[in-house]
């Protein structure tokens, strides 16, 4: 139906940068919000950043000023640029999309991309 495929992530030292990308494909009429959530071991999944189709953004307090979310509506792509990474940013990062198809609307998730920040 709809797939979200993530790329990027990996291992980086504290203070470094990483970039996550996510492409949505399938029976898509419209994508409303897109964004990223993360889940560290033993913790609940939490919002990192969201962006609407109009470009409005929302960031979690811990990443404000360090992470930037952007999207290309024509390519159904959302990108998370992560700078000044900290060890506490270590988590699995999941792409999210609020997708409308023909007579339906639902949330979709990517498979997760691991981000590990060493101190």
Secondary structure, DSSP 8 states (H G I E B T S, - for coil): -EEEEEEE-EEEETT--EEEEEEEEES-SEEEEEEEEEE-TTS--EEEEEE-TT--EEE-GGGTTTEEEEEEGGGTEEEEEE-S--GGG-EEEEEEEEEEETTEEEEEE---EEEEEE-
